[in-house]
Amino acid sequence: MEVASPDTARSSRDQIAMVDEGRRPSSVGKAKRNDSNPWRRLNRGPSKRTSWNRSLSIRGRESIIFVGCLDLRTKPKQRGGRKKLKQKKAPEQLYDFSKEKAYFEEVDAFELLEESPSPNRFTWKMGTDYECIEHDLSAILGRWRRSKLFLGRCMAWPLSKIMETIPAPSGYTTSVGSFNHGVAYSLSQIRETSSFELSESKSNSATQKSTREPHSEVASNFSFDPRGVSSRSVNKSLIGDLRADSVLSSFSALSIKQKATTTDKCEGEIALSENKACKVVEAGGMKNLVTLPRESCDGESLAAFEQLLMVCKQSSPIKLSEVFLNYCDASSIIKLGEGTYGEAFRAGETVCKVVPIDGDLVVNGEVQKKSEEVLEEVLLSLTLNSLREQHKNSEKLNSCGSFIETKDFRVCQGLYDTNLIRAWEDWDAKNNSENDHPCAFPEDQRYIVFVLADGGKDLENFVLLNFNEARSLLVQVTAALAVAEVACEFEHRDLHWGNILLRRGGATMVDFTLEGKKKSVSTFGLSVSIIDFTLSRISTGEAVLFLNLSSDPELFKGPKWNIQFETYRRMKEVTGECWEESFPKTNVLWLMYLVDILDKKKIYERSIKDERNLRSFKRRLHNFESAKDTLSDPFLSELLDD
Ligand SMILES: Nc1ncnc2c1ncn2[C@@H]1O[C@H](COP(=O)(O)OP(=O)(O)OP(=O)(O)O)[C@@H](O)[C@H]1O
């Protein structure tokens, strides 16, 4: 039982609400600890966040880039019951890498400092409500897309093709046909000479490299089931004129694990180095493990990290304190809330969400996000921001202002700032944080800071006054989802009550444009902001960004009685686990969840008739396939002005 605290314009009587304690991984951190919750007690472990509430870092954001008929996604793992994906054909022809080569040369030659003025020299663009920094979404997207394309194409090759790209010493040929045990090839890159050496090893347990140049580093390890393999010649030259080291640096720039099929019908996995080591590769019942030297790892996140720096217009990471000083006095910083990944602090009129990235330290029971995942989240946020920009331009077909505005991003490095620690501890004393103390971060810890507009208080902790507010909330959320659905096939996929922020005192009407039609919603003084796009799916027009939720089975194992977990399970049914495809019905599922929350978990002034209307709306929701469809329901459309 939780006594909800009064909000600015709350009614005179105290409102008491039962609080739903079972929550999805990422929202656990938003909840106050409640020892009466049996689920929590069951899972109390040494770490504050427990295994069931682990979430996204083990999944990793994925993306598909549209290139003609090429599908450059990483293939999802096949599991029992999963719908087969429509596989687009891998390119039959060898790809012409000249453009990508030119791009990487351009990147190599790129002088960050030129494009990265110091933070003090930013040009500020005055928005209607607050200042924000201009981001060139298409340039960022283009840069990201080119690098993904390059990597995707390299990885789209069948294993046999990759083998053919390995220039062996003249006349070097190997036959693998007669082996009846595991075979692993280690591809060694000798930087000094820009040439390669293929080393072969045969072992039942672990790969042993038979030859290794003193200056070489293992860039990747191929392993496959040798059964059925006849023989293979590897003395082929590289494709086109692409330099071999470019191919390898692209391999090491992202950690990708992908099935590859040789022309000899044997299957195997290409495992690329991920921090410190190549993955364990299992094929044909064999396990092969290759440990990489440290140097090969640092390059791995470089491409994404450099792009992040570019997005932030930085030449190098800055200190956390430098970011906050842009917005407020250090002493005025207060912590507002926490999630599995981020700590949200108020800094003046903005909210800075600090997310540790790229480190080895497990934080809040989670592996830290990688630069490449963050980069895609940045792209997603900017795409949603563009709906706001369009909002200012009345000519646009689809626009709305209900997704939280991301004003800026910053890459930081160093110890957690003392003022942030003070704010963290103050919050902990009052709210009993579920997150790890930030003192644990090492000196070289990197962070991404999302500078956001202040959206107010989350629905879980906000006290609604009356049915009009509840209804307006539903209309505003549905309208925002409908606009984003139509504009960029957006699905939030995690719209629990911690991710809807509310504040009072705004305009009496909010406007949006849907398919060229301008509409307004009565707010009854309440304005809604939707946050946290970590699980969201979006199509930027050139790529689909999504998260393979099936990589984290825990997400679907929450208690049966919990509507939030039921919603994840329903999403799984609706999508058939094809998370990359568009299923606007998932937005409707979250609207059903919201109606349930407003019906069962929130207390506010409402009549019996209001309750009946809300429940019959919920029943009708089953018939809708998208938020856009839902908007036509009279329960919502009565609050809309054309
Ligand atoms: N723009 C904002 N304005 C006000 N409060 C915010 C804002 N962004 C985040 N918060 C607060 O911080 C909390 C955590 O934010 P958020 O959900 O984005 O973090 P997260 O780590 O991504 O969460 P998750 O665990 O869901 O992945 C929110 O529930 C909210 O209380």
The ligand as an SDF file (V2000), in Angstrom:
LIG
                    3D

 31 33  0  0  0  0  0  0  0  0999 V2000
   12.5510   13.8380  -19.1400 N   0  0  0  0  0  0  0  0  0  0  0  0
   12.2650   13.4750  -17.9030 C   0  0  0  0  0  0  0  0  0  0  0  0
   11.5700   14.3000  -17.0910 N   0  0  0  0  0  0  0  0  0  0  0  0
   11.2840   13.9450  -15.8300 C   0  0  0  0  0  0  0  0  0  0  0  0
   11.6540   12.7710  -15.2690 N   0  0  0  0  0  0  0  0  0  0  0  0
   12.3310   11.9030  -16.0320 C   0  0  0  0  0  0  0  0  0  0  0  0
   12.6680   12.2050  -17.3860 C   0  0  0  0  0  0  0  0  0  0  0  0
   13.3420   11.1640  -17.9000 N   0  0  0  0  0  0  0  0  0  0  0  0
   13.4140   10.2580  -16.9310 C   0  0  0  0  0  0  0  0  0  0  0  0
   12.8240   10.6800  -15.8080 N   0  0  0  0  0  0  0  0  0  0  0  0
   12.7030    9.9550  -14.5420 C   0  0  0  0  0  0  0  0  0  0  0  0
   13.7080    8.9610  -14.4700 O   0  0  0  0  0  0  0  0  0  0  0  0
   13.1130    7.6590  -14.4700 C   0  0  0  0  0  0  0  0  0  0  0  0
   13.9870    6.7120  -15.2700 C   0  0  0  0  0  0  0  0  0  0  0  0
   14.0370    7.1350  -16.6260 O   0  0  0  0  0  0  0  0  0  0  0  0
   14.0600    6.1210  -17.8200 P   0  0  0  0  0  0  0  0  0  0  0  0
   12.8600    5.2560  -17.7620 O   0  0  0  0  0  0  0  0  0  0  0  0
   14.2450    6.8780  -19.0610 O   0  0  0  0  0  0  0  0  0  0  0  0
   15.3870    5.3160  -17.4420 O   0  0  0  0  0  0  0  0  0  0  0  0
   15.8940    3.9410  -18.0050 P   0  0  0  0  0  0  0  0  0  0  0  0
   17.1220    3.5480  -17.2810 O   0  0  0  0  0  0  0  0  0  0  0  0
   15.9400    4.0090  -19.4810 O   0  0  0  0  0  0  0  0  0  0  0  0
   14.6970    3.0340  -17.5540 O   0  0  0  0  0  0  0  0  0  0  0  0
   14.4610    1.5360  -17.9340 P   0  0  0  0  0  0  0  0  0  0  0  0
   14.8170    0.8100  -16.6880 O   0  0  0  0  0  0  0  0  0  0  0  0
   12.9720    1.5410  -18.2160 O   0  0  0  0  0  0  0  0  0  0  0  0
   15.3070    1.2080  -19.1220 O   0  0  0  0  0  0  0  0  0  0  0  0
   11.6970    7.8800  -15.0220 C   0  0  0  0  0  0  0  0  0  0  0  0
   10.7670    6.9270  -14.5600 O   0  0  0  0  0  0  0  0  0  0  0  0
   11.3600    9.2610  -14.4940 C   0  0  0  0  0  0  0  0  0  0  0  0
   10.9390    9.1750  -13.1490 O   0  0  0  0  0  0  0  0  0  0  0  0
  1  2  1  0
  2  3  1  0
  2  7  2  0
  3  4  2  0
  4  5  1  0
  5  6  2  0
  6  7  1  0
  6 10  1  0
  7  8  1  0
  8  9  2  0
  9 10  1  0
 10 11  1  0
 11 12  1  0
 11 30  1  0
 12 13  1  0
 13 14  1  0
 13 28  1  0
 14 15  1  0
 15 16  1  0
 16 17  2  0
 16 18  1  0
 16 19  1  0
 19 20  1  0
 20 21  2  0
 20 22  1  0
 20 23  1  0
 23 24  1  0
 24 25  2  0
 24 26  1  0
 24 27  1  0
 28 29  1  0
 28 30  1  0
 30 31  1  0
M  END
$$$$
